[in-house]
Amino acid sequence: TYGPASRLLHFLFLCGLFLPSSMIPTFQLILGSGLYNTKIGYMLVMTGVNATSVFFFTGYFRDIPKDLDEAATIDGCGYLRYLVQMVIPLSKPAIISMGMLTMIGVWNDIVSSTIYLTSESNYNITRGMFVFQGQYSNDWTLTAAALLIVAAPLILVYLFGQKYIIDGVMTSAVKG
């Protein structure tokens, strides 16, 4: 059972999914604060709350049995200790899965880096891929090497995190 404040917050995030993008006010805020064309400004833009992650974690945390909370309370476990020693280890598949999805989204985001980073010295790695495209020709060997460099971190993160993704899918698929 969740309180009315929790339900209201969940409803507001749901409403936020249907609102248009806030790119123009965000751009005005970054421009007005003097963080335009800086790496810090770009990082601040990319750390915004994603409504998808809110729903992902809400669904995952609601599936944690209430019996664990009651058993921890009976054993004298405080709320902070319950979160650190019980909830976070149980939610490791959800945290890693959402972290990987967020990393892929940020890593592949070309629109924000084109808008907020205009000087070549501030380009991120995906924006830097445009350097390998010429006006009249392409150097396909350099482009292939750059593509491998860009994709390698995502592939490595997936290889190390796939166990947790599979655990997360299996945990949510098998109800019992």
Contacts in CASP RR format, 6 or more apart in sequence:
PFRMAT RR
TARGET T0000
AUTHOR 0000-0000-0000
METHOD contacts of the structure
MODEL  1
TYGPASRLLHFLFLCGLFLPSSMIPTFQLILGSGLYNTKIGYMLVMTGVN
ATSVFFFTGYFRDIPKDLDEAATIDGCGYLRYLVQMVIPLSKPAIISMGM
LTMIGVWNDIVSSTIYLTSESNYNITRGMFVFQGQYSNDWTLTAAALLIV
AAPLILVYLFGQKYIIDGVMTSAVKG
10 54 0 8 1.000
10 58 0 8 1.000
13 51 0 8 1.000
13 54 0 8 1.000
13 55 0 8 1.000
14 51 0 8 1.000
14 55 0 8 1.000
16 51 0 8 1.000
17 51 0 8 1.000
23 115 0 8 1.000
26 45 0 8 1.000
27 115 0 8 1.000
27 116 0 8 1.000
30 36 0 8 1.000
30 41 0 8 1.000
30 44 0 8 1.000
30 45 0 8 1.000
30 116 0 8 1.000
35 41 0 8 1.000
35 44 0 8 1.000
36 116 0 8 1.000
37 116 0 8 1.000
37 117 0 8 1.000
37 118 0 8 1.000
37 119 0 8 1.000
37 122 0 8 1.000
38 122 0 8 1.000
39 117 0 8 1.000
39 122 0 8 1.000
41 116 0 8 1.000
42 112 0 8 1.000
42 113 0 8 1.000
42 116 0 8 1.000
42 117 0 8 1.000
42 122 0 8 1.000
42 124 0 8 1.000
45 112 0 8 1.000
45 116 0 8 1.000
46 106 0 8 1.000
46 109 0 8 1.000
46 112 0 8 1.000
50 102 0 8 1.000
52 101 0 8 1.000
53 98 0 8 1.000
53 101 0 8 1.000
53 102 0 8 1.000
56 94 0 8 1.000
56 97 0 8 1.000
56 98 0 8 1.000
57 91 0 8 1.000
57 94 0 8 1.000
57 98 0 8 1.000
60 91 0 8 1.000
60 94 0 8 1.000
60 172 0 8 1.000
61 87 0 8 1.000
61 91 0 8 1.000
63 171 0 8 1.000
63 172 0 8 1.000
64 87 0 8 1.000
64 90 0 8 1.000
64 91 0 8 1.000
68 86 0 8 1.000
68 90 0 8 1.000
69 82 0 8 1.000
72 78 0 8 1.000
72 81 0 8 1.000
72 82 0 8 1.000
72 86 0 8 1.000
73 82 0 8 1.000
77 85 0 8 1.000
77 86 0 8 1.000
88 95 0 8 1.000
92 164 0 8 1.000
93 164 0 8 1.000
93 165 0 8 1.000
93 167 0 8 1.000
93 168 0 8 1.000
93 171 0 8 1.000
94 168 0 8 1.000
96 161 0 8 1.000
96 164 0 8 1.000
96 165 0 8 1.000
97 164 0 8 1.000
97 165 0 8 1.000
97 168 0 8 1.000
100 157 0 8 1.000
100 158 0 8 1.000
100 161 0 8 1.000
100 165 0 8 1.000
103 154 0 8 1.000
103 157 0 8 1.000
104 154 0 8 1.000
107 125 0 8 1.000
107 126 0 8 1.000
107 153 0 8 1.000
107 154 0 8 1.000
108 126 0 8 1.000
109 126 0 8 1.000
110 126 0 8 1.000
110 127 0 8 1.000
113 123 0 8 1.000
113 124 0 8 1.000
113 126 0 8 1.000
113 127 0 8 1.000
114 127 0 8 1.000
117 123 0 8 1.000
117 124 0 8 1.000
117 127 0 8 1.000
120 128 0 8 1.000
120 131 0 8 1.000
123 131 0 8 1.000
125 149 0 8 1.000
125 150 0 8 1.000
126 150 0 8 1.000
128 146 0 8 1.000
129 143 0 8 1.000
129 146 0 8 1.000
129 147 0 8 1.000
129 150 0 8 1.000
132 138 0 8 1.000
132 139 0 8 1.000
132 142 0 8 1.000
132 143 0 8 1.000
132 146 0 8 1.000
133 143 0 8 1.000
END
